[in-house]
Amino acid sequence: VTRDLPGFGPSAGHYAVEAMKLVRRILAALIMTGAAAAAIRVKGRGGTPPQHGGWRPLELPERRAS
Amino acid sequence: MTIWLVGADGIVGRRVARGLRDHHVTAHDPRREPTPIAMPGDVAVLAHPVEHAPLARGFALRGASVVTVGDDLDDASALLELHDDFVTAGATLVVGAAMSPGLSGLLARHLADQVASVDEIHVAIHGTAGPRCARTYHRSLSRRSLGWHDGEWVDHLGGSGRELCWFPEPVGAKDCYRADFADPFLLHVAFPEAGRISARRSARRRDRFTARLPMLSAPHAEGRIGAVRVEVRGDDRAGGRACLVVGVAELVGTATAATAAAFTDAAVAGVLPSGVVVAGQHDLPTADLLARVQALGVVLQEFTGVPQGT
């Protein structure tokens, strides 16, 4: 770790440390986003596809005499 | 006897007129003529996009029956308050004669008649009719959505509550979410004994993320094939559990127009009670209404497998 010397501007090492912090934060954000998305996908109720059966035309009961 | 058709230039209005071609249908535009010149015994079909309650009150004052085509919750609530006006006039007000609400209530009653008691009613819809319907759908995913749960209204967030619902082909499986529309509210009026009532509509991820924004592109003139699916759970007459599912896959505008035309036919024939009427009420000729919907080209289907309760 480098320290800034009094009376001088930030050193090149300072910029490197800040850049690495930024990279770590981006990585952490991406990992957390991925983890949240995975949790939602796993926790979400997707339903179970019907294993048998299907749709057929509906037969209505006898109509009332009008 | 005249049938007044408001919103005759829209997709639903044009198809309602086609379904009622055996009657004398007259288009009415409230923007040009706010006060209708209806007579007692006439029937008005309100298929225009703005709120229906003020115009329905005007028709009630003239003794005409009214069939409303809409799914707005606030408007449906205002229409229910017109019950006494229509009873006094000896006329009928059908609230929500669309695909959902409307056809969904008729299908729910058809299923409810097959079980000993109704515990739950769950409705899911897919698709939209015209551009105004698409805009309403877009907004509905960002608003509060009502659900009846164990004897009380629960205020859910629109766009929540994902559930994979299986519609008749060619629509198939769609992820459906809670949304702001009147179906649970009106189903509760028709089925006060049901402990749980929910309604969902299909949506893509993009629909949910952009629901709070203006529509990114202009809606299509008409949506593609839509669908409605109604599931009723309860006890069967042998004491076991029953879970029955029926559905429709059809253009939303066509299914809506067929439902509105069926209710209009019934109002003309005088077989509906006076006052407010909601699809699914036990005292309606539900089988006749569904048969009329079928006769107008809408294929009703039932699911023959074993639904998986969630």
Interface residues (C-beta under 8 A of the other chain):
Chain A: G44 R45 G46 G47 T48 P49 P50 Q51 H52 G53 G54 W55 R56 P57 L58 L60 P61 E62 R63 R64 S66
Chain B: H110 D113 R162 E163 L164 C165 W166 P168 E169 A173 V246 G247 A269 V271 P285 A287 D288 L290 A291 Q294 V299 L300 Q301 E302 F303 T304 G305 V306 P307 Q308 T310
